[in-house]
Amino acid sequence: MSKHAARQFILARSVLGLAAAVLLALVGWIAFRSGGSAEPGDPLLVLPTADLQAAEGSLPATSPATESSPVSSASPSPSVSRSASASPSVSVSVSPSPSRSASTSAKPSPSKSTGRPSPSPSRTSSSPAAADLSVTYSTSASWRDGFIAALRVTNNGTSARDWTITLSYPSGSGLELRGAWNATASLSGNTVTLSGKSLAGGSSVSVGFQAEKNLNDLVKPITCAIGGGSCRVS
């Protein structure tokens, strides 16, 4: 049966059903009007006419086929549940990856940290102090109760250096300082200390001092020292 014929059949059936309902209502109303003397509790029997029964019997039984047709359209719905089964496979593949990275990163860290601090102390202890300064001591003048000392300070290095000279004289010399040039002089017992300004690398300076003594003979220092260098007495 085509779609157009099915629509006409449904329309005809609905019209016949409506007509049957109207006819039943009309028959009931007529029966009610004709039996007005009946009691309220008496049953009312209404029989359909022969035309209504003939109309209902003439309807074909092929109408359920049209109603069952939408059931076949629901068959594609199970395909949706199959596509969802692939989703759990993604969560399983991600789980083992962080466990491998954590185990490998923690192993090499302690070996690197233990080897680095060992060479640091050897470098600091192996650097010697530079002996760039040298000084030469001589007595330029001497008399019975005094003398004049002359010193030549040389910086053999490349950078500027401060310098300090310590001269120790024999005991009983009875020294007293009378003046100094190109240096700052101080006396403590029989020890004279001379210090000067920063001396540039590759340069030299002449310094000296005058002192009194109690000995009639020539007085010379028994020790001569300069920080960061050597001292020679002539």
N, CA and C atoms as a LAMMPS dump frame, in Angstrom:
ITEM: TIMESTEP
0
ITEM: NUMBER OF ATOMS
702
ITEM: BOX BOUNDS ff ff ff
-5.0000000000000000e+02 5.0000000000000000e+02
-5.0000000000000000e+02 5.0000000000000000e+02
-5.0000000000000000e+02 5.0000000000000000e+02
ITEM: ATOMS id mol type element x y z
1 1 1 N 0.856 -1.193 0
2 1 2 C 0 0 0
3 1 3 C 0.884 1.233 0
4 2 1 N 0.586 2.228 -0.867
5 2 2 C 1.384 3.447 -0.955
6 2 3 C 1.049 4.382 0.19
7 3 1 N 1.916 5.389 0.353
8 3 2 C 1.701 6.362 1.432
9 3 3 C 0.423 7.151 1.207
10 4 1 N 0.105 7.488 -0.052
11 4 2 C -1.102 8.275 -0.338
12 4 3 C -2.355 7.472 -0.012
13 5 1 N -2.341 6.168 -0.361
14 5 2 C -3.505 5.328 -0.067
15 5 3 C -3.666 5.126 1.423
16 6 1 N -2.524 4.995 2.154
17 6 2 C -2.602 4.834 3.603
18 6 3 C -3.192 6.063 4.267
19 7 1 N -2.799 7.24 3.793
20 7 2 C -3.361 8.473 4.378
21 7 3 C -4.87 8.546 4.14
22 8 1 N -5.315 8.186 2.922
23 8 2 C -6.761 8.209 2.638
24 8 3 C -7.498 7.196 3.502
25 9 1 N -6.864 6.032 3.743
26 9 2 C -7.51 5.017 4.571
27 9 3 C -7.665 5.503 6.003
28 10 1 N -6.615 6.121 6.548
29 10 2 C -6.68 6.623 7.93
30 10 3 C -7.726 7.712 8.047
31 11 1 N -7.824 8.574 7.042
32 11 2 C -8.823 9.657 7.073
33 11 3 C -10.236 9.095 7.029
34 12 1 N -10.435 8.076 6.2
35 12 2 C -11.771 7.476 6.108
36 12 3 C -12.148 6.776 7.396
37 13 1 N -11.167 6.125 8.007
38 13 2 C -11.46 5.431 9.255
39 13 3 C -11.815 6.395 10.367
40 14 1 N -11.099 7.499 10.447
41 14 2 C -11.411 8.493 11.479
42 14 3 C -12.788 9.105 11.277
43 15 1 N -13.177 9.324 10.01
44 15 2 C -14.517 9.887 9.731
45 15 3 C -15.597 8.901 10.139
46 16 1 N -15.381 7.613 9.822
47 16 2 C -16.37 6.595 10.192
48 16 3 C -16.463 6.445 11.708
49 17 1 N -15.335 6.505 12.385
50 17 2 C -15.38 6.408 13.839
51 17 3 C -16.141 7.562 14.464
52 18 1 N -15.925 8.759 13.933
53 18 2 C -16.641 9.925 14.454
54 18 3 C -18.14 9.801 14.199
55 19 1 N -18.488 9.291 13.025
56 19 2 C -19.914 9.117 12.711
57 19 3 C -20.55 8.078 13.611
58 20 1 N -19.811 7 13.926
59 20 2 C -20.343 5.979 14.819
60 20 3 C -20.554 6.524 16.21
61 21 1 N -19.619 7.354 16.688
62 21 2 C -19.775 7.941 18.016
63 21 3 C -20.99 8.849 18.077
64 22 1 N -21.194 9.638 17.024
65 22 2 C -22.38 10.528 16.987
66 22 3 C -23.664 9.709 16.95
67 23 1 N -23.636 8.617 16.197
68 23 2 C -24.824 7.766 16.088
69 23 3 C -25.148 7.116 17.411
70 24 1 N -24.126 6.639 18.134
71 24 2 C -24.359 6.043 19.447
72 24 3 C -24.933 7.055 20.416
73 25 1 N -24.411 8.261 20.382
74 25 2 C -24.959 9.298 21.263
75 25 3 C -26.414 9.609 20.931
76 26 1 N -26.741 9.638 19.647
77 26 2 C -28.121 9.928 19.229
78 26 3 C -29.066 8.815 19.656
79 27 1 N -28.643 7.542 19.515
80 27 2 C -29.481 6.413 19.921
81 27 3 C -29.712 6.439 21.413
82 28 1 N -28.675 6.739 22.181
83 28 2 C -28.839 6.807 23.621
84 28 3 C -29.792 7.905 24.046
85 29 1 N -29.693 9.011 23.374
86 29 2 C -30.587 10.128 23.736
87 29 3 C -32.043 9.777 23.439
88 30 1 N -32.269 9.085 22.266
89 30 2 C -33.638 8.689 21.901
90 30 3 C -34.17 7.686 22.906
91 31 1 N -33.333 6.712 23.321
92 31 2 C -33.794 5.721 24.287
93 31 3 C -34.111 6.36 25.623
94 32 1 N -33.314 7.35 25.989
95 32 2 C -33.57 8.043 27.248
96 32 3 C -34.887 8.807 27.19
97 33 1 N -35.175 9.397 26.061
98 33 2 C -36.414 10.157 25.92
99 33 3 C -37.638 9.238 25.87
100 34 1 N -37.461 8.068 25.248
101 34 2 C -38.608 7.156 25.131
102 34 3 C -38.906 6.45 26.434
103 35 1 N -37.986 6.179 27.252
104 35 2 C -38.199 5.482 28.525
105 35 3 C -38.159 6.434 29.68
106 36 1 N -38.93 7.457 29.694
107 36 2 C -38.877 8.441 30.776
108 36 3 C -39.484 7.951 32.051
109 37 1 N -40.462 6.954 32.029
110 37 2 C -41.11 6.458 33.236
111 37 3 C -40.291 5.421 33.968
112 38 1 N -39.112 5.094 33.47
113 38 2 C -38.285 4.052 34.122
114 38 3 C -37.686 4.569 35.401
115 39 1 N -37.347 3.66 36.256
116 39 2 C -36.746 3.993 37.54
117 39 3 C -35.285 4.385 37.344
118 40 1 N -34.755 5.156 38.298
119 40 2 C -33.339 5.549 38.149
120 40 3 C -32.395 4.376 38.229
121 41 1 N -32.745 3.31 38.935
122 41 2 C -31.84 2.172 39.054
123 41 3 C -31.962 1.17 37.95
124 42 1 N -32.943 1.286 37.022
125 42 2 C -33.097 0.301 35.951
126 42 3 C -31.991 0.46 34.936
127 43 1 N -31.411 -0.659 34.431
128 43 2 C -30.331 -0.564 33.431
129 43 3 C -30.877 -0.138 32.092
130 44 1 N -30.009 0.556 31.323
131 44 2 C -30.358 1.051 29.994
132 44 3 C -29.547 0.293 28.974
133 45 1 N -30.187 -0.419 28.056
134 45 2 C -29.534 -1.239 27.053
135 45 3 C -29.674 -0.565 25.713
136 46 1 N -28.546 -0.32 25.072
137 46 2 C -28.531 0.328 23.763
138 46 3 C -27.859 -0.614 22.797
139 47 1 N -28.48 -0.966 21.696
140 47 2 C -27.943 -1.87 20.691
141 47 3 C -27.549 -1.075 19.476
142 48 1 N -26.37 -1.316 18.921
143 48 2 C -25.969 -0.608 17.709
144 48 3 C -26.78 -1.082 16.526
145 49 1 N -26.923 -0.232 15.567
146 49 2 C -27.698 -0.537 14.368
147 49 3 C -26.893 -1.423 13.444
148 50 1 N -27.583 -1.954 12.436
149 50 2 C -26.928 -2.845 11.474
150 50 3 C -25.964 -2.106 10.584
151 51 1 N -26.206 -0.821 10.316
152 51 2 C -25.292 -0.041 9.465
153 51 3 C -23.944 0.201 10.151
154 52 1 N -24.003 0.46 11.494
155 52 2 C -22.748 0.698 12.227
156 52 3 C -21.9 -0.552 12.28
157 53 1 N -22.569 -1.739 12.5
158 53 2 C -21.811 -2.988 12.541
159 53 3 C -21.206 -3.309 11.191
160 54 1 N -21.966 -2.991 10.111
161 54 2 C -21.432 -3.259 8.777
162 54 3 C -20.259 -2.362 8.447
163 55 1 N -20.292 -1.111 8.966
164 55 2 C -19.173 -0.182 8.694
165 55 3 C -17.908 -0.613 9.412
166 56 1 N -18.041 -1.089 10.669
167 56 2 C -16.862 -1.53 11.417
168 56 3 C -16.285 -2.817 10.849
169 57 1 N -17.191 -3.721 10.334
170 57 2 C -16.691 -4.966 9.778
171 57 3 C -16.026 -4.807 8.443
172 58 1 N -16.361 -3.736 7.712
173 58 2 C -15.751 -3.527 6.395
174 58 3 C -14.351 -2.96 6.447
175 59 1 N -13.87 -2.493 7.61
176 59 2 C -12.514 -1.931 7.735
177 59 3 C -11.468 -3.033 7.609
178 60 1 N -10.435 -2.883 6.794
179 60 2 C -9.415 -3.934 6.634
180 60 3 C -8.529 -4.048 7.856
181 61 1 N -7.912 -5.219 7.998
182 61 2 C -7.028 -5.49 9.155
183 61 3 C -5.582 -5.168 8.89
184 62 1 N -5.263 -4.416 7.835
185 62 2 C -3.873 -4.087 7.491
186 62 3 C -3.348 -2.858 8.203
187 63 1 N -4.171 -2.247 9.04
188 63 2 C -3.72 -1.031 9.736
189 63 3 C -2.579 -1.267 10.703
190 64 1 N -2.459 -2.412 11.4
191 64 2 C -1.296 -2.576 12.32
192 64 3 C 0.033 -2.567 11.628
193 65 1 N 0.04 -2.83 10.309
194 65 2 C 1.347 -2.828 9.625
195 65 3 C 1.959 -1.456 9.595
196 66 1 N 1.1 -0.454 9.497
197 66 2 C 1.628 0.924 9.499
198 66 3 C 2.119 1.335 10.861
199 67 1 N 1.48 0.811 11.921
200 67 2 C 1.911 1.165 13.268
201 67 3 C 3.194 0.46 13.661
202 68 1 N 3.414 -0.741 13.123
203 68 2 C 4.636 -1.468 13.477
204 68 3 C 5.853 -1.005 12.711
205 69 1 N 5.661 -0.204 11.68
206 69 2 C 6.8 0.256 10.884
207 69 3 C 7.769 1.142 11.644
208 70 1 N 7.342 2.013 12.595
209 70 2 C 8.352 2.813 13.323
210 70 3 C 9.291 2 14.178
211 71 1 N 8.927 0.734 14.493
212 71 2 C 9.798 -0.076 15.344
213 71 3 C 11.105 -0.379 14.644
214 72 1 N 11.045 -0.597 13.317
215 72 2 C 12.261 -0.906 12.575
216 72 3 C 13.207 0.278 12.489
217 73 1 N 12.692 1.481 12.616
218 73 2 C 13.562 2.666 12.56
219 73 3 C 14.426 2.81 13.792
220 74 1 N 14.085 2.13 14.894
221 74 2 C 14.873 2.233 16.13
222 74 3 C 16.075 1.33 16.146
223 75 1 N 16.295 0.526 15.084
224 75 2 C 17.408 -0.416 15.053
225 75 3 C 18.778 0.243 15.039
226 76 1 N 19.017 1.452 14.45
227 76 2 C 20.38 2.014 14.477
228 76 3 C 20.835 2.478 15.844
229 77 1 N 19.934 2.51 16.851
230 77 2 C 20.327 3.041 18.155
231 77 3 C 21.409 2.23 18.85
232 78 1 N 21.466 0.88 18.749
233 78 2 C 22.553 0.16 19.453
234 78 3 C 23.936 0.485 18.946
235 79 1 N 24.094 1.083 17.765
236 79 2 C 25.426 1.408 17.257
237 79 3 C 26.126 2.463 18.08
238 80 1 N 25.381 3.267 18.819
239 80 2 C 25.987 4.315 19.651
240 80 3 C 26.719 3.709 20.826
241 81 1 N 26.172 2.651 21.426
242 81 2 C 26.817 2.03 22.576
243 81 3 C 28.119 1.353 22.206
244 82 1 N 28.294 0.893 20.943
245 82 2 C 29.535 0.25 20.53
246 82 3 C 30.675 1.258 20.408
247 83 1 N 30.379 2.432 19.938
248 83 2 C 31.434 3.44 19.799
249 83 3 C 31.991 3.9 21.132
250 84 1 N 31.196 3.822 22.199
251 84 2 C 31.671 4.257 23.515
252 84 3 C 32.611 3.278 24.162
253 85 1 N 32.722 2.053 23.632
254 85 2 C 33.586 1.047 24.245
255 85 3 C 35.059 1.335 24.045
256 86 1 N 35.426 2.197 23.096
257 86 2 C 36.847 2.495 22.836
258 86 3 C 37.427 3.51 23.795
259 87 1 N 36.602 4.174 24.571
260 87 2 C 37.112 5.224 25.454
261 87 3 C 37.948 4.709 26.611
262 88 1 N 37.665 3.581 27.288
263 88 2 C 38.51 3.154 28.421
264 88 3 C 39.919 2.792 28.043
265 89 1 N 40.238 2.5 26.772
266 89 2 C 41.589 2.1 26.389
267 89 3 C 42.598 3.22 26.53
268 90 1 N 42.183 4.463 26.481
269 90 2 C 43.107 5.595 26.585
270 90 3 C 43.635 5.748 27.996
271 91 1 N 42.791 5.523 29.013
272 91 2 C 43.22 5.706 30.393
273 91 3 C 44.244 4.673 30.824
274 92 1 N 44.224 3.481 30.249
275 92 2 C 45.159 2.424 30.64
276 92 3 C 46.553 2.705 30.11
277 93 1 N 46.693 3.274 28.912
278 93 2 C 48.004 3.506 28.312
279 93 3 C 48.753 4.654 28.949
280 94 1 N 48.098 5.576 29.62
281 94 2 C 48.764 6.748 30.205
282 94 3 C 49.368 6.435 31.559
283 95 1 N 48.828 5.455 32.294
284 95 2 C 49.228 5.223 33.675
285 95 3 C 50.673 4.792 33.856
286 96 1 N 51.312 3.943 33.01
287 96 2 C 52.697 3.529 33.302
288 96 3 C 53.755 4.559 33.004
289 97 1 N 53.443 5.636 32.26
290 97 2 C 54.476 6.591 31.859
291 97 3 C 55.091 7.366 33.015
292 98 1 N 54.33 7.897 34.025
293 98 2 C 55.007 8.656 35.09
294 98 3 C 55.87 7.824 36.001
295 99 1 N 55.572 6.517 36.171
296 99 2 C 56.379 5.698 37.063
297 99 3 C 57.785 5.488 36.532
298 100 1 N 57.973 5.412 35.184
299 100 2 C 59.309 5.211 34.621
300 100 3 C 60.156 6.469 34.727
301 101 1 N 59.558 7.646 34.487
302 101 2 C 60.336 8.884 34.533
303 101 3 C 60.797 9.223 35.933
304 102 1 N 59.998 8.879 36.955
305 102 2 C 60.388 9.2 38.323
306 102 3 C 61.535 8.336 38.806
307 103 1 N 61.613 7.072 38.371
308 103 2 C 62.68 6.191 38.84
309 103 3 C 64.027 6.535 38.231
310 104 1 N 64.051 6.965 36.963
311 104 2 C 65.32 7.276 36.302
312 104 3 C 65.892 8.609 36.729
313 105 1 N 65.044 9.596 37.029
314 105 2 C 65.551 10.922 37.387
315 105 3 C 66.152 10.966 38.777
316 106 1 N 65.736 10.076 39.687
317 106 2 C 66.222 10.136 41.056
318 106 3 C 67.572 9.457 41.239
319 107 1 N 68.025 8.564 40.313
320 107 2 C 69.26 7.808 40.507
321 107 3 C 70.524 8.625 40.269
322 108 1 N 70.661 9.393 39.153
323 108 2 C 71.958 10.049 38.918
324 108 3 C 72.22 11.275 39.754
325 109 1 N 71.228 11.794 40.509
326 109 2 C 71.429 13.046 41.234
327 109 3 C 72.465 12.96 42.349
328 110 1 N 72.509 11.89 43.22
329 110 2 C 73.509 11.911 44.297
330 110 3 C 74.938 11.746 43.828
331 111 1 N 75.163 11.041 42.687
332 111 2 C 76.531 10.815 42.228
333 111 3 C 77.198 12.095 41.753
334 112 1 N 76.417 13.007 41.156
335 112 2 C 77.003 14.248 40.659
336 112 3 C 77.343 15.215 41.783
337 113 1 N 76.526 15.263 42.835
338 113 2 C 76.747 16.233 43.901
339 113 3 C 77.952 15.875 44.764
340 114 1 N 78.289 14.571 44.893
341 114 2 C 79.394 14.181 45.764
342 114 3 C 80.757 14.446 45.144
343 115 1 N 80.868 14.451 43.807
344 115 2 C 82.172 14.614 43.169
345 115 3 C 82.618 16.05 43.011
346 116 1 N 81.734 17.029 43.12
347 116 2 C 82.11 18.417 42.855
348 116 3 C 82.882 19.095 43.98
349 117 1 N 82.528 18.924 45.276
350 117 2 C 83.234 19.7 46.305
351 117 3 C 84.679 19.301 46.531
352 118 1 N 85.13 18.117 46.054
353 118 2 C 86.469 17.632 46.374
354 118 3 C 87.595 18.489 45.808
355 119 1 N 87.549 18.977 44.526
356 119 2 C 88.709 19.726 44.028
357 119 3 C 88.802 21.153 44.52
358 120 1 N 87.77 21.699 45.175
359 120 2 C 87.799 23.107 45.571
360 120 3 C 88.857 23.435 46.622
361 121 1 N 89.1 22.611 47.693
362 121 2 C 90.121 23.006 48.676
363 121 3 C 91.537 22.979 48.126
364 122 1 N 91.826 22.086 47.158
365 122 2 C 93.193 21.992 46.644
366 122 3 C 93.596 23.234 45.858
367 123 1 N 92.637 23.89 45.211
368 123 2 C 92.966 25.074 44.426
369 123 3 C 93.323 26.262 45.311
370 124 1 N 92.615 26.428 46.428
371 124 2 C 92.891 27.564 47.309
372 124 3 C 94.218 27.409 48.049
373 125 1 N 94.584 26.169 48.421
374 125 2 C 95.81 25.974 49.189
375 125 3 C 97.066 26.022 48.317
376 126 1 N 96.928 25.779 47.012
377 126 2 C 98.107 25.71 46.165
378 126 3 C 98.593 27.069 45.673
379 127 1 N 97.842 28.158 45.895
380 127 2 C 98.248 29.47 45.386
381 127 3 C 99.255 30.114 46.339
382 128 1 N 100.515 30.277 45.963
383 128 2 C 101.512 30.888 46.857
384 128 3 C 101.419 32.41 46.826
385 129 1 N 101.94 33.032 47.883
386 129 2 C 101.973 34.494 47.949
387 129 3 C 103.076 35.026 47.038
388 130 1 N 102.756 36.06 46.298
389 130 2 C 103.716 36.637 45.347
390 130 3 C 104.779 37.449 46.085
391 131 1 N 106.078 37.167 45.786
392 131 2 C 107.201 37.911 46.389
393 131 3 C 107.698 38.928 45.375
394 132 1 N 106.922 40.004 45.231
395 132 2 C 107.255 41.013 44.222
396 132 3 C 108.106 42.163 44.756
397 133 1 N 108.18 42.328 46.079
398 133 2 C 108.885 43.477 46.661
399 133 3 C 110.301 43.084 47.088
400 134 1 N 111.196 44.024 46.935
401 134 2 C 112.588 43.852 47.414
402 134 3 C 113.08 45.194 47.953
403 135 1 N 113.941 45.123 48.973
404 135 2 C 114.468 46.341 49.599
405 135 3 C 115.967 46.16 49.872
406 136 1 N 116.694 47.235 49.711
407 136 2 C 118.146 47.264 49.99
408 136 3 C 118.424 48.341 51.033
409 137 1 N 119.124 47.944 52.135
410 137 2 C 119.428 48.859 53.24
411 137 3 C 120.914 49.213 53.207
412 138 1 N 121.189 50.499 53.461
413 138 2 C 122.592 50.966 53.569
414 138 3 C 122.636 52.152 54.525
415 139 1 N 123.839 52.366 55.126
416 139 2 C 124.044 53.516 56.024
417 139 3 C 124.739 54.608 55.233
418 140 1 N 124.038 55.685 54.991
419 140 2 C 124.608 56.772 54.176
420 140 3 C 125.514 57.698 54.982
421 141 1 N 125.314 57.802 56.302
422 141 2 C 126.18 58.66 57.145
423 141 3 C 126.123 58.136 58.575
424 142 1 N 127.241 58.308 59.326
425 142 2 C 127.294 57.861 60.709
426 142 3 C 128.264 58.735 61.487
427 143 1 N 127.971 59.088 62.672
428 143 2 C 128.818 59.83 63.596
429 143 3 C 128.667 59.245 64.985
430 144 1 N 129.259 59.871 65.99
431 144 2 C 129.394 59.261 67.304
432 144 3 C 128.056 58.972 67.949
433 145 1 N 127.093 59.858 67.885
434 145 2 C 125.804 59.646 68.547
435 145 3 C 124.604 59.656 67.573
436 146 1 N 124.878 59.384 66.298
437 146 2 C 123.762 59.329 65.351
438 146 3 C 124.149 58.719 64.017
439 147 1 N 123.138 58.498 63.165
440 147 2 C 123.393 57.936 61.822
441 147 3 C 122.171 58.229 60.926
442 148 1 N 122.396 58.03 59.608
443 148 2 C 121.332 58.171 58.605
444 148 3 C 121.266 56.862 57.819
445 149 1 N 120.037 56.29 57.73
446 149 2 C 119.814 55.038 56.993
447 149 3 C 119.067 55.346 55.702
448 150 1 N 119.536 54.724 54.605
449 150 2 C 118.9 54.883 53.286
450 150 3 C 118.429 53.517 52.781
451 151 1 N 117.211 53.494 52.24
452 151 2 C 116.635 52.23 51.757
453 151 3 C 116.04 52.449 50.354
454 152 1 N 116.143 51.399 49.526
455 152 2 C 115.597 51.418 48.17
456 152 3 C 114.557 50.293 48.062
457 153 1 N 113.287 50.682 47.834
458 153 2 C 112.177 49.718 47.754
459 153 3 C 111.774 49.586 46.289
460 154 1 N 111.692 48.336 45.796
461 154 2 C 111.364 48.073 44.392
462 154 3 C 110.188 47.101 44.321
463 155 1 N 109.253 47.422 43.421
464 155 2 C 108.12 46.525 43.152
465 155 3 C 108.361 45.849 41.803
466 156 1 N 108.695 44.566 41.839
467 156 2 C 108.985 43.816 40.621
468 156 3 C 107.741 43.227 39.948
469 157 1 N 106.588 43.401 40.571
470 157 2 C 105.36 42.855 39.996
471 157 3 C 104.706 43.809 39.012
472 158 1 N 103.476 43.462 38.624
473 158 2 C 102.728 44.271 37.656
474 158 3 C 101.623 45.096 38.292
475 159 1 N 101.232 44.775 39.514
476 159 2 C 100.172 45.52 40.196
477 159 3 C 100.757 46.3 41.357
478 160 1 N 100.061 47.348 41.762
479 160 2 C 100.519 48.209 42.862
480 160 3 C 100.469 47.448 44.18
481 161 1 N 101.449 47.727 45.06
482 161 2 C 101.551 47.044 46.349
483 161 3 C 101.856 48.043 47.451
484 162 1 N 101.199 47.832 48.607
485 162 2 C 101.602 48.555 49.815
486 162 3 C 102.791 47.831 50.441
487 163 1 N 103.622 48.549 51.162
488 163 2 C 104.829 47.934 51.705
489 163 3 C 105.071 48.404 53.133
490 164 1 N 105.699 47.508 53.937
491 164 2 C 106.086 47.788 55.326
492 164 3 C 107.412 47.089 55.592
493 165 1 N 108.387 47.845 56.125
494 165 2 C 109.738 47.323 56.411
495 165 3 C 109.952 47.335 57.919
496 166 1 N 110.511 46.221 58.442
497 166 2 C 110.815 46.11 59.869
498 166 3 C 112.321 45.905 60.035
499 167 1 N 112.958 46.79 60.831
500 167 2 C 114.413 46.748 61.091
501 167 3 C 114.631 46.566 62.585
502 168 1 N 115.368 45.491 62.948
503 168 2 C 115.681 45.229 64.361
504 168 3 C 117.176 45.471 64.593
505 169 1 N 117.503 46.349 65.545
506 169 2 C 118.893 46.719 65.859
507 169 3 C 119.334 46.008 67.137
508 170 1 N 120.645 45.953 67.381
509 170 2 C 121.154 45.281 68.581
510 170 3 C 120.648 45.968 69.854
511 171 1 N 120.546 45.139 70.916
512 171 2 C 120.113 45.699 72.191
513 171 3 C 121.175 46.654 72.743
514 172 1 N 120.733 47.677 73.434
515 172 2 C 121.644 48.692 73.966
516 172 3 C 121.985 49.774 72.979
517 173 1 N 121.325 49.761 71.782
518 173 2 C 121.635 50.803 70.796
519 173 3 C 121.097 52.158 71.239
520 174 1 N 120.042 52.158 72.027
521 174 2 C 119.48 53.415 72.515
522 174 3 C 119.009 54.328 71.395
523 175 1 N 118.24 53.807 70.444
524 175 2 C 117.823 54.587 69.281
525 175 3 C 116.729 55.58 69.647
526 176 1 N 116.798 56.723 68.968
527 176 2 C 115.758 57.741 69.027
528 176 3 C 115.598 58.336 67.63
529 177 1 N 114.375 58.284 67.089
530 177 2 C 114.114 58.793 65.742
531 177 3 C 114.091 60.31 65.741
532 178 1 N 114.715 60.868 64.686
533 178 2 C 114.743 62.314 64.511
534 178 3 C 113.995 62.755 63.249
535 179 1 N 113.641 61.844 62.367
536 179 2 C 112.913 62.216 61.158
537 179 3 C 112.976 61.117 60.122
538 180 1 N 112.082 61.208 59.101
539 180 2 C 112.041 60.223 58.009
540 180 3 C 111.513 60.914 56.76
541 181 1 N 111.826 60.366 55.599
542 181 2 C 111.321 60.905 54.332
543 181 3 C 110.781 59.756 53.447
544 182 1 N 109.776 60.121 52.679
545 182 2 C 109.075 59.19 51.769
546 182 3 C 108.525 57.954 52.48
547 183 1 N 108.363 58.027 53.793
548 183 2 C 107.837 56.9 54.554
549 183 3 C 107.366 57.406 55.902
550 184 1 N 106.587 56.585 56.576
551 184 2 C 106.148 56.853 57.943
552 184 3 C 106.941 55.939 58.856
553 185 1 N 107.676 56.519 59.832
554 185 2 C 108.579 55.758 60.701
555 185 3 C 108.033 55.729 62.116
556 186 1 N 108.255 54.584 62.786
557 186 2 C 107.874 54.426 64.192
558 186 3 C 108.937 53.589 64.88
559 187 1 N 109.1 53.792 66.207
560 187 2 C 110.142 53.12 66.993
561 187 3 C 109.499 52.426 68.177
562 188 1 N 109.893 51.16 68.399
563 188 2 C 109.444 50.402 69.553
564 188 3 C 110.637 49.64 70.097
565 189 1 N 111.266 50.164 71.168
566 189 2 C 112.481 49.564 71.714
567 189 3 C 113.63 49.765 70.75
568 190 1 N 114.185 48.675 70.217
569 190 2 C 115.26 48.735 69.231
570 190 3 C 114.776 48.343 67.823
571 191 1 N 113.458 48.417 67.582
572 191 2 C 112.878 48.039 66.286
573 191 3 C 112.265 49.265 65.628
574 192 1 N 112.705 49.506 64.369
575 192 2 C 112.182 50.614 63.571
576 192 3 C 111.273 50.022 62.487
577 193 1 N 110.091 50.622 62.328
578 193 2 C 109.124 50.186 61.307
579 193 3 C 108.879 51.331 60.342
580 194 1 N 109.034 51.032 59.032
581 194 2 C 108.801 52.007 57.967
582 194 3 C 107.671 51.484 57.073
583 195 1 N 106.725 52.348 56.75
584 195 2 C 105.625 51.981 55.843
585 195 3 C 105.38 53.125 54.877
586 196 1 N 105.019 52.763 53.647
587 196 2 C 104.821 53.781 52.626
588 196 3 C 103.536 53.582 51.847
589 197 1 N 103.288 54.531 50.94
590 197 2 C 102.093 54.475 50.113
591 197 3 C 102.208 53.36 49.078
592 198 1 N 101.111 53.152 48.35
593 198 2 C 101.077 52.092 47.345
594 198 3 C 102.115 52.362 46.261
595 199 1 N 102.909 51.318 45.983
596 199 2 C 103.982 51.418 45
597 199 3 C 103.546 50.696 43.728
598 200 1 N 103.566 51.418 42.606
599 200 2 C 103.11 50.842 41.34
600 200 3 C 104.04 49.735 40.883
601 201 1 N 103.505 48.817 40.076
602 201 2 C 104.308 47.72 39.567
603 201 3 C 105.41 48.198 38.635
604 202 1 N 106.618 47.6 38.791
605 202 2 C 107.762 47.973 37.974
606 202 3 C 108.423 49.28 38.358
607 203 1 N 108.122 49.817 39.535
608 203 2 C 108.726 51.086 39.975
609 203 3 C 109.43 50.887 41.307
610 204 1 N 110.192 51.901 41.715
611 204 2 C 110.951 51.862 42.975
612 204 3 C 110.924 53.238 43.616
613 205 1 N 111.271 53.284 44.907
614 205 2 C 111.27 54.531 45.662
615 205 3 C 112.401 54.48 46.686
616 206 1 N 113.002 55.647 46.935
617 206 2 C 114.074 55.773 47.942
618 206 3 C 113.488 56.389 49.198
619 207 1 N 113.704 55.725 50.333
620 207 2 C 113.217 56.207 51.628
621 207 3 C 114.38 56.199 52.61
622 208 1 N 114.19 56.81 53.773
623 208 2 C 115.253 56.825 54.782
624 208 3 C 114.79 57.488 56.06
625 209 1 N 115.675 57.445 57.062
626 209 2 C 115.371 58.085 58.349
627 209 3 C 116.69 58.444 59.031
628 210 1 N 116.582 59.335 60.03
629 210 2 C 117.726 59.746 60.861
630 210 3 C 117.402 59.405 62.299
631 211 1 N 118.42 58.853 63.011
632 211 2 C 118.212 58.45 64.395
633 211 3 C 119.467 58.723 65.207
634 212 1 N 119.276 58.86 66.517
635 212 2 C 120.395 58.977 67.465
636 212 3 C 120.657 57.614 68.08
637 213 1 N 121.911 57.44 68.59
638 213 2 C 122.312 56.163 69.182
639 213 3 C 123.231 56.42 70.369
640 214 1 N 123.352 55.4 71.221
641 214 2 C 124.226 55.499 72.38
642 214 3 C 125.588 54.861 72.144
643 215 1 N 125.732 54.108 71.091
644 215 2 C 126.991 53.43 70.794
645 215 3 C 127.842 54.302 69.888
646 216 1 N 129.172 54.256 70.127
647 216 2 C 130.075 55.034 69.285
648 216 3 C 130.338 54.353 67.944
649 217 1 N 130.18 53.048 67.897
650 217 2 C 130.469 52.312 66.663
651 217 3 C 129.287 52.434 65.687
652 218 1 N 129.541 51.966 64.461
653 218 2 C 128.506 51.94 63.43
654 218 3 C 127.419 50.924 63.822
655 219 1 N 126.198 51.357 63.669
656 219 2 C 125.057 50.498 64.041
657 219 3 C 124.345 50.05 62.766
658 220 1 N 124.16 48.741 62.642
659 220 2 C 123.402 48.164 61.531
660 220 3 C 122.318 47.226 62.074
661 221 1 N 121.214 47.084 61.325
662 221 2 C 120.16 46.166 61.792
663 221 3 C 120.614 44.718 61.696
664 222 1 N 120.223 43.939 62.697
665 222 2 C 120.562 42.514 62.687
666 222 3 C 119.537 41.7 61.871
667 223 1 N 118.32 42.219 61.724
668 223 2 C 117.302 41.595 60.86
669 223 3 C 116.604 42.685 60.06
670 224 1 N 116.266 42.339 58.833
671 224 2 C 115.551 43.25 57.941
672 224 3 C 114.488 42.426 57.208
673 225 1 N 113.246 42.897 57.234
674 225 2 C 112.152 42.145 56.612
675 225 3 C 111.164 43.11 55.966
676 226 1 N 110.59 42.676 54.866
677 226 2 C 109.542 43.416 54.174
678 226 3 C 108.436 42.431 53.8
679 227 1 N 107.215 42.802 54.028
680 227 2 C 106.097 41.907 53.717
681 227 3 C 105.956 41.681 52.225
682 228 1 N 105.94 40.406 51.814
683 228 2 C 105.794 40.056 50.411
684 228 3 C 107.053 40.251 49.601
685 229 1 N 108.247 40.122 50.233
686 229 2 C 109.477 40.292 49.472
687 229 3 C 110.7 39.966 50.301
688 230 1 N 111.847 40.448 49.851
689 230 2 C 113.136 40.17 50.494
690 230 3 C 113.832 41.481 50.834
691 231 1 N 114.718 41.407 51.843
692 231 2 C 115.452 42.591 52.299
693 231 3 C 116.939 42.227 52.416
694 232 1 N 117.785 43.126 51.937
695 232 2 C 119.238 42.901 51.967
696 232 3 C 119.908 44.116 52.607
697 233 1 N 120.822 43.843 53.57
698 233 2 C 121.561 44.898 54.283
699 233 3 C 122.985 44.921 53.743
700 234 1 N 123.446 46.097 53.337
701 234 2 C 124.808 46.24 52.809
702 234 3 C 125.631 47.115 53.737
